[in-house]
Amino acid sequence: MSFRLQGLWEINKSSGIEVSFNHDGEILFALCIVEKVKEELLTVYSKSDQSLAECIAQIPDDIPVILSVTGKGILFKKLNASSVQQMDTVPASILPSANNDLFYSQLFRIGEERELASIIRKEPLDNIINQLNNAGKNVVGCYIGQLGIQSIAQLLRIEPDGWFILGNSRIHFKDNVMDDLEQSDNFVNTVIVNGAAESSAVVSAYAAAFSWFSPIQQLSNNVNAINDSRQIFRSRLKLKRNAVLMAISVFTIVLINAIVFLFLFDRNSQYQYQISVNSADMYLADSLSAVLKDHSDFFSSSNVSGVSKTSFYADRIAASLPQSVNLIQLNINKRIISDDQDFYLFDNKKIEIKGNAESSSDLTTWIRDLKNMKWAKDVSLINYTKSDMAKPGSFLIEIHLQ
């Protein structure tokens, strides 16, 4: 499958897994991995009838995973939008005897007045999500039922009456927007997507992977484990992006100063030669020598004449970060104003970390882990404040480097 896309995304790969609960208790998995090459989305891997372990082995650790849960145990009902007060009360609206605490809910807005609601028991879904998270995979989304197919509606061969059958689901579209879903007694194994025949399971997984690049705005659910995993994944992406920007900034500073250094060194050489010919230039040569020395001292004090370890430190700090700790500021090579304020110096022996911690014990454990790193000479908690027990505490940490 391939499809021309508009726009750019930070992540160029995503994966979708169809999780199908059969009536005999068996769970089948189908995996699809897509990659954005320039403006085209290509399928780089797709296979159905796999085990979860086989899916885990194929998925790279640094890409998002989105689930499409189908089969036995999923219940659907169309509700009036005005009757849906809270997501947590949806199970009882579909199954009056249901314990709301035992189910996950999902809502898909149909027009202005209706919601297509679906529910599933938490226990089997949590078991699969936990296995993926424990294997280091990034589960960032979940569709309860075949609702993920909305993301590729423009690729489907929809019947003239608006119906499309995927697996055992009959889905109705109006102007390429889903407006009804029914369970079907017939199971369709093969469907046409973008002009090619594909298995229903692979299409469901493909739609889930595709939705990372084309999110379904009218859909929401309360699968908390996935919402937490999504936030952690986005935080890691942001931290990596900031580390790259920081490395680029440091490189730019080094490059500019290197150019200035070479220019001044060349001019200084010229004036040294002229001194032997014309003593009147002595004062100017002395001035340039002083400036040259200042820039040489800058190189030495900032430790920018050797290999930069900025990315190394940022990567090690990010990798050790507990889930309950959020970084606000990571200050490597802290800028210091000189006494005469003519230029800046950088303290390359100290790293300052500011952030919030939901758990003081996690923060203490993290500080201990930082102290055990070979490149850290000493780690000090400078400040920790928590004015409200219901909110995270703020902290300031200083790391002194070897």
Buried (B, 14 or more C-beta within 10 A) or exposed (E): BEBEBEEEEEBBBBBBBBBBBEEEEEBBBBBBBBBBEEEEBEBEEBBBEBEBEEBBEEBEEBBBBBBBBBBBBBBBEBBEEEEBEEBEEBBBBBBEEBEBEEBBBBBBBBEEEBBBBBBBBBEBBBEBBEBBBEBEBBBBBBBBBBBBBBBBBEBBEBEEEBBBBBBBBBBBBEEEEBBBBEEBEEEBEEBBBBEEEBBBBBBBBBBBBBBBBBEBEBBEBBBEBBEEBBEBBBBBBEBBEBBEEBBEEBBEBBEEBBEBBEEBBEBBEEBEEBBEEEEEBEEEBEEBBEEBEEBBEBBEEBBBEEEBBBBBBBBBBBEBBBEBBBBEEBBBBBEEEEEEEEEEBBBBEBBBBBBBBBBBEBBEBBBEBBEEBEEBEEBEBEEBEBEEEEEBBBBBBBBEBE
